[in-house]
Amino acid sequence: MFEYLATLLVFTIPLVVYGFTQKQFRQVLIKVGIIATPIGVVWDYLAVHYLKLWSFNPDTLLGVWLLGLPLEEWLFCLLVSMAVSTLALIVALIGYRLSLLEVKESECS
């Protein structure tokens, strides 16, 4: 009954929680959530109700619907955008740190 929600939480919550533990990521993640969630919800609503691109199996949902979409889909728009942003920020931070190492090595040569 809760397959969609359980899968969503297992794959996104660890990244989102990690992102919020990093002080330099917090503001970005909040802004991403504020911007991406409404965009994702509008897209999903159009895709489900007008374009008929997909539907939701009620057997895998909690049964809570908001503005024509299940609660899990709202959470998907919020949590996936934040999880992907966390990964992007981690990659950018690693790249930045590697570039600093390269600069230090070139100064030592």
C-alpha positions in Angstrom: 0.0 0.0 0.0 2.9 2.4 0.6 5.3 1.3 -2.1 5.6 4.6 -3.9 6.1 6.6 -0.7 8.6 4.0 0.8 10.7 3.9 -2.4 10.7 7.7 -2.7 11.8 8.2 0.9 14.5 5.5 0.8 16.2 7.0 -2.2 15.8 10.7 -1.5 15.8 11.3 2.3 19.4 10.3 2.8 20.6 12.9 0.2 18.2 15.6 1.4 19.2 15.2 5.0 22.9 15.2 4.1 22.3 18.4 2.1 20.6 20.1 5.0 23.5 19.2 7.3 25.9 21.1 5.1 25.5 24.8 5.9 26.6 25.9 2.5 23.9 23.8 0.8 20.8 24.8 2.9 19.8 28.0 1.1 20.2 26.4 -2.3 18.0 23.4 -1.3 15.3 25.7 0.2 15.2 27.7 -3.0 15.2 24.6 -5.2 12.2 23.3 -3.2 10.3 26.5 -3.5 10.9 26.8 -7.3 10.9 23.2 -8.4 7.9 21.9 -6.5 5.3 24.2 -8.1 6.8 23.6 -11.6 6.9 19.9 -11.1 3.3 19.8 -9.8 2.0 21.8 -12.7 3.8 19.6 -15.2 2.6 16.4 -13.5 -1.0 17.7 -13.4 -0.9 18.5 -17.1 0.8 15.2 -18.0 -1.7 13.2 -15.9 -5.0 15.0 -16.6 -4.6 16.5 -20.1 -1.9 14.6 -21.9 -2.7 11.3 -20.2 1.0 10.3 -20.2 0.7 8.3 -17.0 -1.5 7.5 -14.1 -1.2 6.4 -10.5 -2.0 2.9 -9.1 -4.2 3.5 -6.1 -3.0 0.3 -4.5 0.5 1.8 -4.1 -0.6 5.2 -2.7 -1.6 6.5 0.7 -4.9 7.8 -0.7 -4.3 11.5 0.1 -4.8 13.7 -3.0 -4.1 17.4 -3.3 -5.3 19.4 -6.3 -5.6 16.3 -8.4 -2.3 14.6 -7.5 -1.4 12.1 -4.8 0.6 13.3 -1.9 3.5 11.1 -3.0 3.8 13.0 -6.2 4.0 16.3 -4.4 6.8 14.8 -2.3 8.4 13.5 -5.4 8.6 17.0 -6.9 10.1 18.4 -3.7 12.4 15.6 -2.6 13.8 14.5 -5.9 14.7 18.1 -6.9 16.5 18.5 -3.5 18.2 15.2 -3.8 19.5 15.9 -7.3 20.6 19.4 -6.2 22.5 17.9 -3.3 24.3 15.5 -5.7 25.1 18.4 -8.0 26.4 20.5 -5.1 28.6 17.6 -3.9 30.1 17.2 -7.3 30.7 20.9 -7.7 32.4 21.1 -4.2 34.6 18.1 -5.1 35.6 19.8 -8.4 36.3 23.0 -6.6 38.5 21.3 -4.0 40.4 19.4 -6.7 41.0 22.6 -8.6 42.5 24.1 -5.4 44.8 21.2 -5.0 46.0 21.6 -8.6 46.7 25.3 -8.0 48.7 24.5 -4.8 50.7 21.8 -6.7 51.5 24.2 -9.5 52.6 26.9 -7.0 55.0 24.3 -5.4 56.6 23.4 -8.7 
